[in-house]
Amino acid sequence: MLQALASAAVSRKVGERLSPYVEAFFASQEERDERETLGLDAGVIYFLTRRLALDAAVGTTLTDQGPDYVLRAGFSVLLGR
């Protein structure tokens, strides 16, 4: 079965190192008997350097498919030029 994924996000840089964001996402059903997933995330990205960043977010799904709440944290590295 083919699955479709889509998301839209809005962010704004606040000061030199901080960037809060809000994201809406959609995932079509993975299995024939499942429902689609629609959800929202809100979080913040903290830039350690131009190439290194930490991020944290809280999210929820708006459909019955998926967790009620989720907490996320991550680390990003920009490679290349």
C-alpha positions as CSV (number, residue, x, y, z in Angstrom):
1,M,0.0,0.0,0.0
2,L,1.3,3.5,-0.9
3,Q,1.4,6.1,1.9
4,A,1.3,9.9,1.4
5,L,3.0,12.3,3.9
6,A,2.6,16.1,4.0
7,S,3.5,18.8,6.4
8,A,3.5,22.6,6.7
9,A,5.5,24.6,9.2
10,V,5.9,28.2,10.2
11,S,8.9,29.5,12.1
12,R,10.5,32.8,13.0
13,K,14.0,33.6,14.3
14,V,13.9,35.3,17.7
15,G,17.3,36.8,18.5
16,E,20.5,35.3,17.3
17,R,20.0,31.7,18.3
18,L,16.3,30.8,18.9
19,S,13.7,29.8,16.4
20,P,10.2,28.7,17.6
21,Y,8.0,26.8,15.2
22,V,4.5,25.3,14.7
23,E,3.9,22.4,12.3
24,A,0.8,20.6,11.0
25,F,1.3,17.2,9.5
26,F,-0.8,14.5,7.7
27,A,-0.1,10.9,7.0
28,S,-2.4,8.7,5.0
29,Q,-3.3,5.2,6.3
30,E,-0.5,2.6,6.4
31,E,-2.8,-0.4,6.4
32,R,-6.1,-0.9,4.6
33,D,-8.1,-0.9,7.9
34,E,-6.4,2.1,9.5
35,R,-7.4,5.8,9.4
36,E,-5.3,8.8,8.3
37,T,-3.3,10.7,10.9
38,L,-3.5,14.5,11.3
39,G,-1.5,16.3,14.0
40,L,0.2,19.4,15.3
41,D,3.7,20.1,16.7
42,A,5.1,23.2,18.4
43,G,8.7,23.5,19.4
44,V,11.9,25.5,19.5
45,I,15.3,25.2,17.8
46,Y,18.4,26.5,19.5
47,F,21.3,27.2,17.3
48,L,24.6,26.3,19.0
49,T,26.6,27.4,15.9
50,R,25.6,28.0,12.3
51,R,26.0,24.2,11.7
52,L,24.8,22.7,15.0
53,A,21.3,23.0,16.6
54,L,19.3,21.5,19.4
55,D,15.5,21.2,19.2
56,A,12.6,20.2,21.4
57,A,8.9,19.9,20.6
58,V,5.5,18.8,22.0
59,G,2.9,17.4,19.7
60,T,-0.5,15.8,19.5
61,T,-2.6,13.9,16.9
62,L,-6.0,15.3,16.1
63,T,-7.4,11.9,15.0
64,D,-7.7,8.6,16.9
65,Q,-4.8,7.2,15.0
66,G,-1.6,8.0,17.0
67,P,-0.6,9.1,20.5
68,D,-2.5,11.8,22.4
69,Y,0.7,13.6,23.3
70,V,4.4,13.3,22.4
71,L,7.6,15.0,23.5
72,R,10.6,15.1,21.2
73,A,14.2,16.3,21.4
74,G,16.9,16.3,18.8
75,F,20.3,17.4,17.5
76,S,20.9,18.6,14.0
77,V,24.2,18.9,12.0
78,L,24.4,20.8,8.7
79,L,26.8,19.0,6.4
80,G,28.4,20.4,3.2
81,R,28.6,24.1,2.3
